[in-house]
């Protein structure tokens, strides 16, 4: 009898666990990494002075965590969740295992998911307004941009010249700015680095469109791969990423950081083989090889640049 009574509870627990997993999957935790990293970059770019970011100060760390929570799990989670909601037909073609097309979560529950995450973003932004009046503004702009990216009739992702730049601006520039402004007024070096990092992110996102070309074509989404083909898209992405790295090299050289100039040159050279391989044969496997070869170098360049700007490296 005890075994009989425990069985429904076990089934209910498994059902609840699956629903919670589907809700977390809608927010796509992998995508939180970039905005959280950009918040840290923005904070480090303020330097160790006063005002500035002091990693040994508990209050500073708490502020950094709250901003990272706002930009990462909440706002980026909102962006991913609302995108899944309005892209459910596209996901049914490109990725049918996603929570909505797979039937693991209802449309009503998915709607409450992005409503909750959007409200959480706004509430944290308001809570941080006493520290910097810019933070709630950044929160609101981020939410509007995330909605405009996915929600018809605007749906910025339908247009290849607007979608990736919008994501780069939202995930990178606004997150970086929030991390900086919570501790100190924005500086020109930090502002320029945030813009360069945002442009590099847009270049990587143009590459990402290669994975969904079939679904985009069938549903009439005008991604760059649909408009120009995979190889031309690759050339555009390579040009954007390489141009940003050349700009970093020029800035390092002009400011007298010869070692950083050499580092950027190495970062430009190492991915060349995988770039050529991907161009000749634009498959998903070659795409992964290129990302593995290039992304760690991009992150390293961002970290070195921000440590120089923040005065941690000479």
C-alpha positions in Angstrom: 0.0 0.0 0.0 2.8 2.4 0.9 4.4 1.7 -2.5 1.1 2.4 -4.2 0.7 5.8 -2.4 4.3 6.9 -3.2 4.0 6.3 -6.9 1.7 9.3 -7.8 4.0 11.6 -5.8 7.0 10.4 -7.6 5.3 10.9 -11.0 4.2 14.4 -9.9 7.8 15.2 -8.8 9.1 14.1 -12.2 6.5 16.2 -14.0 7.4 19.3 -11.9 11.1 18.7 -12.6 10.5 18.5 -16.3 8.4 21.7 -16.3 11.1 23.6 -14.4 13.7 22.3 -16.8 11.7 23.5 -19.7 11.3 26.9 -18.2 15.1 27.2 -17.6 15.8 25.9 -21.1 13.5 28.7 -22.5 15.8 31.3 -20.9 18.8 29.5 -22.5 21.5 29.7 -19.7 24.4 29.3 -22.2 23.6 32.8 -23.6 24.0 34.4 -20.2 27.7 34.0 -20.3 28.4 36.8 -22.8 26.4 39.6 -21.0 27.8 38.6 -17.6 31.3 38.7 -19.0 30.6 42.1 -20.5 29.4 43.4 -17.1 32.7 42.3 -15.6 34.6 43.9 -18.4 32.7 47.2 -17.9 33.4 47.1 -14.2 37.1 46.4 -14.6 37.3 49.2 -17.2 36.5 51.7 -14.4 39.9 51.0 -12.8 40.7 50.6 -9.1 40.4 54.2 -8.1 37.6 56.1 -6.5 35.1 56.0 -8.2 35.9 52.6 -9.6 35.5 48.9 -9.1 37.2 47.4 -6.0 37.0 43.6 -6.3 37.9 43.3 -2.6 35.0 45.4 -1.5 31.9 43.4 -0.5 29.4 46.1 -1.5 31.1 46.5 -5.0 30.9 42.7 -5.5 27.2 42.7 -4.5 26.5 45.5 -7.1 28.4 43.6 -9.8 26.4 40.5 -9.0 23.1 42.3 -9.2 24.0 44.0 -12.5 25.2 40.6 -13.9 21.9 39.1 -12.7 19.9 41.8 -14.5 21.8 41.6 -17.7 22.4 37.9 -17.8 19.7 35.5 -16.4 16.9 38.1 -16.4 17.2 40.3 -19.5 19.1 37.8 -21.7 16.7 35.1 -20.4 13.8 37.4 -21.4 15.3 37.9 -24.8 15.7 34.1 -25.4 12.3 33.2 -23.9 10.3 35.8 -26.0 12.3 34.8 -29.1 11.3 31.1 -28.5 7.7 32.1 -28.1 7.5 34.0 -31.3 9.8 31.7 -33.3 8.1 28.5 -32.4 7.2 27.7 -36.0 10.8 28.3 -37.0 12.1 26.1 -34.1 9.8 23.4 -35.2 12.0 23.2 -38.4 15.4 24.1 -37.1 15.3 22.7 -33.6 12.1 20.7 -32.8 13.6 19.6 -29.4 13.1 23.2 -28.0 10.5 23.3 -25.1 7.6 24.8 -27.1 7.7 22.8 -30.4 8.4 19.6 -28.4 5.3 20.2 -26.3 7.2 20.2 -23.0 5.7 23.6 -22.1 2.4 25.2 -23.1 2.2 28.6 -24.8 0.5 30.1 -21.8 3.4 28.9 -19.5 5.9 30.1 -22.0 4.3 33.5 -22.0 4.4 33.8 -18.2 8.1 32.8 -18.4 9.2 35.9 -20.4 6.7 38.2 -18.5 8.4 37.1 -15.2 11.9 37.6 -16.6 11.0 41.0 -18.0 9.5 42.2 -14.7 12.6 40.9 -12.8 14.9 42.8 -15.1 12.9 46.0 -14.6 12.7 45.6 -10.8 16.5 45.0 -10.4 17.1 48.0 -12.6 14.9 50.2 -10.4 16.6 48.8 -7.2 19.9 49.9 -8.6 18.7 53.4 -9.6 20.1 54.9 -6.3 23.5 53.8 -7.3 23.2 55.0 -10.9 20.2 56.5 -12.7 21.6 55.0 -15.9 20.9 51.4 -14.8 17.0 51.5 -15.0 17.4 53.3 -18.4 19.7 50.5 -19.6 17.2 47.9 -18.3 14.3 49.5 -20.2 16.2 50.0 -23.4 17.4 46.4 -23.2 13.9 45.0 -22.8 12.5 47.1 -25.7 15.4 46.0 -27.9 14.9 42.4 -27.0 11.2 42.6 -27.8 11.8 44.5 -31.0 14.2 41.7 -32.1 11.6 39.0 -31.9 8.0 40.4 -31.8 6.1 41.1 -35.1 5.7 43.4 -36.9 9.1 44.9 -36.1 11.0 41.7 -35.6 14.5 43.0 -36.3 15.8 39.5 -36.8 13.9 39.3 -40.1 16.4 41.8 -41.5 20.1 40.7 -41.7 21.4 44.2 -41.5 19.5 44.9 -38.2 19.3 41.5 -36.3 23.0 40.8 -35.4 23.9 44.4 -34.7 20.8 44.7 -32.4 22.0 41.6 -30.5 25.6 42.8 -30.3 24.4 46.2 -29.0 22.1 44.6 -26.4 24.1 41.7 -25.2 27.5 43.4 -25.3 27.4 47.2 -25.4 24.5 47.7 -23.0 25.8 45.0 -20.6 29.3 46.5 -20.7 27.9 50.0 -20.1 25.8 48.8 -17.1 28.9 47.2 -15.6 30.9 50.4 -16.0 28.2 53.0 -15.0 27.2 51.2 -11.8 30.7 52.2 -10.4 31.9 55.3 -12.3 31.0 57.7 -15.2 31.7 56.3 -18.6 35.1 57.0 -20.1 36.0 57.3 -23.8 38.4 54.3 -23.8 35.8 52.1 -22.2 33.1 53.4 -24.5 35.2 52.6 -27.6 36.1 49.1 -26.4 32.4 48.4 -25.7 31.6 49.5 -29.3 34.4 47.3 -30.8 33.3 44.3 -28.7 29.7 44.9 -29.8 30.7 44.9 -33.5 32.7 41.7 -33.1 29.7 40.0 -31.5 27.6 41.1 -34.5 30.2 39.5 -36.8 30.0 36.2 -34.9 26.2 36.3 -35.1 26.3 36.7 -38.9 28.3 33.4 -38.8 25.7 31.8 -36.5 23.0 32.3 -39.2 24.6 29.6 -41.2 23.2 27.0 -38.8 19.5 28.0 -39.5 19.6 28.7 -43.2 17.0 26.0 -44.1 14.4 27.1 -41.6 15.0 30.8 -42.4 14.5 30.1 -46.1 11.3 28.1 -45.7 9.7 30.7 -43.4 10.8 33.8 -45.4 13.3 35.2 -42.9 15.8 37.4 -44.7 18.9 36.4 -42.9 22.2 37.2 -44.6 22.8 33.5 -45.5 19.4 33.4 -47.3 20.0 36.7 -49.1 23.6 36.2 -50.2 24.5 32.6 -49.4 26.8 31.0 -46.8 30.1 31.9 -48.4 29.4 35.6 -48.9 28.1 35.7 -45.3 31.3 34.2 -44.1 33.3 36.9 -46.0 31.2 39.6 -44.3 31.7 38.0 -40.9 35.4 37.5 -41.3 35.7 41.2 -42.5 33.9 42.5 -39.4 35.7 40.4 -36.9 39.1 41.0 -38.6 38.4 44.7 -38.9 37.7 45.0 -35.2 40.8 43.1 -34.3 42.9 45.4 -36.6 41.3 48.4 -34.8 42.4 46.9 -31.5 45.9 46.4 -32.9 46.1 50.0 -34.0 44.9 51.3 -30.6 47.4 49.1 -28.8 50.2 50.4 -31.1 49.2 54.0 -30.7 49.1 53.7 -26.9 52.5 52.1 -26.8 51.5 48.6 -25.9 53.7 46.7 -28.3 53.2 43.3 -26.5 49.4 43.8 -26.9 49.9 44.6 -30.6 51.8 41.3 -31.1 49.0 39.4 -29.2 46.3 40.8 -31.5 48.4 39.9 -34.5 48.6 36.3 -33.2 44.9 36.3 -32.7 44.4 37.3 -36.3 46.7 34.6 -37.7 45.7 31.5 -35.7 42.1 31.1 -37.0 43.1 31.6 -40.7 43.3 27.8 -41.4 39.9 27.2 -39.9 38.5 30.2 -41.7 39.6 28.9 -45.1 38.3 25.4 -44.3 34.9 26.8 -43.3 34.7 28.9 -46.4 35.5 26.0 -48.7 33.1 23.7 -46.9 30.5 25.6 -44.8 29.3 22.6 -42.7 28.3 22.6 -39.0 31.4 20.7 -38.0 33.7 23.2 -39.7 31.7 26.0 -38.1 32.4 24.5 -34.7 36.1 24.1 -35.4 36.3 27.8 -36.4 34.4 28.9 -33.3 36.7 26.8 -31.0 39.8 28.3 -32.8 38.6 32.0 -32.7 36.3 32.6 -29.8 38.9 32.0 -27.0 41.2 34.5 -28.7 38.4 37.1 -29.0 37.7 36.7 -25.3 41.4 37.0 -24.4 41.7 40.2 -26.5 38.7 41.7 -24.7 40.2 40.8 -21.3 43.6 42.2 -22.1 42.1 45.4 -23.6 40.0 46.1 -20.6 42.8 45.4 -18.1 44.9 47.9 -20.0 42.1 50.5 -19.9 41.5 49.8 -16.2 45.2 50.3 -15.4 45.8 46.8 -14.4 48.4 46.2 -17.1 51.0 48.7 -18.4 
